[in-house]
């Protein structure tokens, strides 16, 4: 298992254990496809596909979208990810980058206080 995959799993478990948020790995949604009226298959998920969307997403108790992009200590956020994050925040979602379980738990606190990142 890759380091970022391990981190994403650890963060997801820690967040769900709080009982204050429900999150799932993005791959559950990003690997789904629908058939268009023209017969083409297109990916579905956040913003129509996986490119740029966060690793974890879900909802806070009040229904607000909560998303976490996980990165290792040396990982960098790609331009497509930055665009997705900004667009989601504009619509009221909470989106943050977490490099540790502690980062993610602090992000949850900020989200519950109304912050956007």
C-alpha positions in Angstrom: 0.0 0.0 0.0 1.3 3.4 -1.0 2.1 6.0 1.7 -0.6 8.4 0.6 -3.1 5.5 0.5 -2.2 4.5 4.1 -2.6 8.1 5.2 -6.0 8.5 3.5 -7.2 5.3 5.3 -5.9 6.4 8.7 -7.5 9.8 8.3 -10.8 8.3 7.2 -10.9 6.0 10.2 -10.0 8.8 12.6 -12.7 11.1 11.2 -15.5 8.5 11.2 -14.6 7.5 14.8 -15.4 11.1 16.0 -19.0 10.5 15.0 -19.2 14.1 13.8 -18.7 13.5 10.1 -19.2 10.7 7.5 -16.6 10.4 4.8 -15.9 7.8 2.1 -12.9 7.4 -0.3 -13.5 9.3 -3.5 -12.6 6.2 -5.6 -16.0 4.8 -4.7 -17.7 7.5 -6.7 -14.9 8.3 -9.2 -14.8 4.8 -10.6 -18.5 4.8 -11.6 -19.6 5.4 -15.2 -22.9 6.3 -16.8 -24.0 5.9 -20.4 -25.0 9.1 -22.1 -27.9 9.3 -24.6 -25.3 9.1 -27.4 -24.0 5.8 -26.0 -20.8 7.1 -24.6 -19.6 6.2 -21.1 -18.4 9.1 -18.9 -17.1 9.0 -15.4 -19.3 10.4 -12.6 -18.4 11.8 -9.3 -17.5 15.2 -8.0 -17.5 17.7 -10.9 -18.1 14.9 -13.5 -15.0 12.8 -12.7 -12.1 12.1 -10.5 -9.6 14.6 -11.8 -9.0 17.2 -9.1 -11.5 16.0 -6.6 -10.4 15.2 -3.0 -9.4 11.8 -1.7 -12.1 11.8 1.0 -15.6 13.4 0.9 -18.7 13.3 2.9 -21.0 15.3 5.1 -21.0 17.0 8.5 -24.0 16.5 10.7 -25.8 19.5 9.4 -25.4 18.3 5.8 -22.5 20.5 4.7 -20.1 18.9 2.3 -16.8 18.0 3.9 -13.7 17.0 1.8 -10.1 16.2 2.5 -7.3 16.0 0.1 -4.5 13.9 1.6 -0.9 14.6 0.9 2.3 13.1 2.3 4.8 15.5 3.8 6.4 16.1 0.4 3.2 15.8 -1.7 2.1 18.8 -3.8 -1.4 19.9 -4.7 -1.9 19.8 -8.4 -3.4 22.7 -10.3 -6.6 20.7 -11.2 -7.0 20.0 -7.5 -6.6 23.6 -6.5 -9.3 24.5 -9.1 -11.7 21.9 -7.8 -11.1 23.0 -4.2 -11.8 26.6 -5.0 -15.0 25.8 -6.9 -16.3 23.6 -4.1 -15.6 26.3 -1.5 -17.4 28.9 -3.6 -20.5 26.7 -3.4 -20.2 26.4 0.4 -18.2 23.1 0.8 -15.4 22.7 3.3 -12.2 21.5 1.6 -8.8 21.1 3.2 -5.5 19.5 2.6 -4.3 17.2 5.4 -0.8 15.7 5.8 -1.6 13.8 9.0 -4.5 12.6 11.1 -4.0 15.6 13.3 -4.3 17.9 10.4 -7.6 16.2 9.4 -9.0 16.4 12.9 -8.1 20.1 13.1 -9.8 20.6 9.7 -12.9 19.0 11.1 -12.9 21.5 14.0 -12.6 24.4 11.5 -15.4 23.0 9.3 -17.7 22.8 12.3 -17.0 26.4 13.1 -18.0 27.5 9.6 -14.6 27.9 7.9 -14.3 26.9 4.2 -10.8 25.5 4.5 
